[in-house]
Amino acid sequence: MKINRVEKSRIDSVDFENLTFGKIFTDHMFISKHKNGEWSSGEIKPYENISISPSSRALHYGQAIFEGMKCFKSEQDELFLFRPEENFKRFNKSSIRLAIPEIQEDIFFNGLKELLKIDSEWVKKGIGNALYIRPFVFASEPSINASEANEYTFMIICSPSKSYYGDMEISVKIEEKYSRAAKGGVGYAKAAGNYAAAFYPTKLAIEQGFQQIIWTDSNNHNAIEEAGTMNLFFVIGDKLITSPTSDSILDGITRKSIIELAKFHNIDVLEREITIDEILKEYKSGNLKEIFGSGTAVVVLPIKSFGHRDQLYTLSSEKSSVSSFLKEKLNNIQYNISNEFKNWKFKIN
Ligand SMILES: *Cc1c(COP(=O)(O)O)cnc(C)c1O
């Protein structure tokens, strides 16, 4: 692999205490191109603007997908990824749905590992600190013919991050008009256009005082799907409930890890449909204890209130919650503090 290093790192100009999510990028990036049916082995070069044709299909038809993963630094200065094979598998699953050629595992992982080694100083220690990694692929063939492209660009860029919403709890709006994804659609893929389509309804929700939307099924707007880029969990009585994944719900790696962790710690977990009607009923009877989101960016994020039609429903926040218990267990694995689930840890060396 060709490696072209920066002459001087930008790291000294970065205020790691005050990071806005996704604004600052590390010194280097990885890039590989797909031409004549093949991916190149790729190269690492300084993070910089790239040149693309104005007729690149990604710009017109959104033939593009991405992943989101994190690298953590332990107190012993070792770097760990969390279940990266799952991100790799989902990357190709998303690609297939968007008619993008799959990338080989060795190109993906060699690029990723080399990049992390070169930019390892950008990964800071301490719970909450991480390097957010964004692999993505887009149709770069210059042509506005509305069909799958013949040329693609794969890249990995990295951005130092604190946890997404800090220690905040958020308020969410249950959406009954707009839909994120439909049966047979691309909701299960991290397709670029899914996020663009969510911006407008989310903007309206923010204007109404919420931070995110809870999406409901596109047919009846009654079954709960997910929120923003998070899967959702509900604590009802002593049970932890989450919707099953489907072609309209993204199969989150944090979600499936939380399910396994909860089961391991003898928490009752149910993967079944959960509706607005049930949530309102359980809220009114006092059985709805917690709602939280899960995703790489936030890890676990408590939801303190939700809006449905003209009503705002607020949950009482208790210190010892299922969400804080699971968040700590997960963090301890990610930062290599605990010995649980050793096979989820991927050491960079
Ligand atoms: C990425 C994402 C998630 C969370 O997936 P993780 O693998 O846990 O990061 C959930 N929902 C949507 C729509 C997403 O894009």
PDBQT file of the ligand as one rigid body, heavy atoms in Angstrom, charges set to zero:
ROOT
HETATM    1  C1  LIG A 401     -26.029   3.470  12.155  1.00  0.00    +0.000 C 
HETATM    2  C2  LIG A 401     -27.460   3.446  12.525  1.00  0.00    +0.000 A 
HETATM    3  C3  LIG A 401     -27.920   2.838  13.709  1.00  0.00    +0.000 A 
HETATM    4  C4  LIG A 401     -26.995   2.291  14.773  1.00  0.00    +0.000 C 
HETATM    5  O1  LIG A 401     -26.184   1.277  14.327  1.00  0.00    +0.000 OA
HETATM    6  P1  LIG A 401     -24.833   0.935  15.133  1.00  0.00    +0.000 P 
HETATM    7  O2  LIG A 401     -24.253  -0.199  14.389  1.00  0.00    +0.000 OA
HETATM    8  O3  LIG A 401     -25.244   0.573  16.502  1.00  0.00    +0.000 OA
HETATM    9  O4  LIG A 401     -24.009   2.166  15.103  1.00  0.00    +0.000 OA
HETATM   10  C5  LIG A 401     -29.289   2.789  13.921  1.00  0.00    +0.000 A 
HETATM   11  N1  LIG A 401     -30.156   3.310  13.038  1.00  0.00    +0.000 NA
HETATM   12  C6  LIG A 401     -29.745   3.908  11.902  1.00  0.00    +0.000 A 
HETATM   13  C7  LIG A 401     -30.757   4.447  10.954  1.00  0.00    +0.000 C 
HETATM   14  C8  LIG A 401     -28.390   4.005  11.611  1.00  0.00    +0.000 A 
HETATM   15  O5  LIG A 401     -27.982   4.607  10.499  1.00  0.00    +0.000 OA
ENDROOT
TORSDOF 0
